[in-house]
């Protein structure tokens, strides 16, 4: 008997249909049959960039025998109740093997396989399929991954640090999981593991949509975050089996714990445009080969409740921006006796500081926080999906957001690295409000409006490309 485990990343059915050939697995001469091996096949599509299995790295596998009525036996063919066994790639081949030979036992007609890995972006940890601190286990027949915590960028910097961007998305990776039930008598030579994305991918873009020609507001941004997202979570797989039809199905759900903020801070300044959207989480642009630099977030899926505009910074979720708004006027000065102490003159133009409010002077180093309440259905509808929040800031009918909750200093220190600069001037984060403004009030005349794009990671335009860190 020869058993081969085929792994498909992304749109499995499409890729399988497009396969031009299959990789042969060497026959094991052991008289008991062939040892289980894990082989991957990737089809060639007509799209410009070929999907490659090289991005997957290694993964962990657990296998348990299944009774005909769907009950899993207590013993484990592969792995244990607390961890899977790591399947490692053999050189540059398309075959993954365990460190030991495992054979299909004659006592099992059906075997349930479960596999998981944290995507390594072509640089796999050979022995750690999960982030440190995460753990695998079973609740009855249902596998779970507990304590999964998306990573955060290291904000520690020194005066000699050349870093320009601190993006949590740069250090986060996708979590992939897969179920399959295999019947030996039906197909004992190929077991298809169809991996699913277990997290929710988040992007934030912004522009000054439909800004009128006589609107000379300028929006500058130095950071963007999703606040009060789950710091860690527990993933539970719900396996269902119909003993009459012999069909199995599965679903995933998360339980989040604690709250934190995820996003990006950058030394340079992003100035919004009227027509083209600016990616606020991927502020470094593209690599030399034209592929985007990783920045979008990989978060624990959860159904978020929007911030209720209270002073308490734990009352709901919101998108937080560190920004400033200026107003450009032509001419080096105003006519008449207008007070010009709060302007900055450059060439034939001068600039007023609209936000943060400074009634005495123009200070290019001053930036303030604004926010947008955010609700979501990431857990109930968004597992394995890519959400893009398109912010309209100071557009034709929008303003610059709302005054946020009252932050503690340690919260701000968790967003912005020490020693950061804005040009040649020290960054000055303004947290005070004018006497006429309260928490939850619009910073300018109107709040920020936004639209949401939702796509599957398996869509061609979001297909995994080597090194771009997204699906």
Buried (B, 14 or more C-beta within 10 A) or exposed (E): EBBBBBBBBBBBEBBBEBBEEEBEBEEBEEEEBBBBBBBBBBBEBEEEEEBBBBBBBBBBBBBBBBEEEBEBBEEBBBBEEEBBBBBBBEEEEBBBBBEEEBBBBEEBBBBBBBBBBBBBBEEBBEEBBBBEEBEBBBEEBBBBBBBBBBBBBEBEBEEEEEBEBBBBBBBBBBBBBBBBBBBBEEEBEBBBBBBBBBBBBBBBBBBBBEBEEEBBBBBBBBBBBBBBBBBBBBBBBEBEBEEEEEEBEBEBBBBBBEBBBBBBBBBEBBEBBBEEBBBBBBBBEEEEEEBBBBBBBBBBBBBBBBBEBEEEBEBBBBBBBBBBBBBEBEEEEEEEEEEEEBBBBEEEBBBBBBBBBBEEEBBBBBBBBBBBBBEBBBBEEBBBBBBBBBBBBBBEEBBBBBBBBEBEEEBEEBBBBEBBEBEEEEBBBBEEBEEEBEBBEBBBEBBBBBEEEEBEBBEBEBBBBBBBBBB
